[in-house]
Amino acid sequence: MAEWITPNSSVTKGGGDATMYGMSAAVRIAVVGDFNPDYPTHHAINAALGHAADDLAVRMDSKWVATACAARDAARVLRGYDLNPA
């Protein structure tokens, strides 16, 4: 069963050893956008991230970050995430 991530919350998935993939203990992903629970595609993004973590047997911490917050100070808001916009 998928776990849904609401704005400003996170979920940890998987339980494998991420170091075998050359990654830190937990993969941290920021999804920059304005989460809307009425959009099926937003739930699909959450589910896809969860499935990827499960398939790779890694722990994942993903969080939706509001566009305005990222636009205001992306360097600070996204600090510490493994994947973020260039």
N, C-alpha and C positions, 0 to 999 in steps of 0.2 A: 504494500500500500504506500502510495506517495505521500510525502509530507509537504504541505504548502507553506511557503514562506511569505509572510505578510510584510508590508513596509516596516522597516526598522527592526526586523527580527532576523534571526538566523537559525539554521539547522545544521547539525553535524550528521553526516551519513557515512556509511561504510565503517570498516574497522581494520583494514589491512595495513601493511607496512608501506607507507608512501615513500620511504627512503629507497626502496628497491626501484622506483621510477626516477630517482634523482631529485625528488621533491622534498619539501619540508614535511614535518609530521602531519600537518593538515593543510590541504589546499584551500586557499582563501580566494573567493571570487566575488567581485562586486558587479552587480548587474545595474548599470546606470540607466534609469528610466523611471517613469511614474507608474508604479504598480497599480493596476486596477483589477479588483477581484471579479469584475464582470466580463473581463476579456479572457476567453479560453486560451489564447496564445500565451498569456502571462503564466497561467498554470502549467502550460506545456513546457515553457522554459524551465520552470522549477522542477518539473518531473524529469526533463532531459538531463539536467545537472545531477539530480539524484541517481538516475540510472547510470550515468557516466561514472560517478563515484563508486557505485556498487560494482560495476563491471571491472573497474580498475582496482577494486579493493582498497580504496583510500578513504580517509576521512575528509569531509568537505564542509567548509563553513562558507555559505553563500548568503549574500545580503543584497536586497534591492536598495539602491541609493537614489533618492529623488534627483531628477535632472537639475533643478535649481541649486541644490546643495553642491553637486559636483561642479556646476558652472561657476559657482561663487569661489570655490577654493579646492580644485581637483587634487592638487598635490597633497593637501592635508587630509581631505576626506578619504582619498584612496590609498593613503600610506599603509603599507603592510599587506596589501592584497597581492596575490601572485599574478593575477591577470587584471590588467586595467588598460584603458585607452592610452595610446601613445601620444 
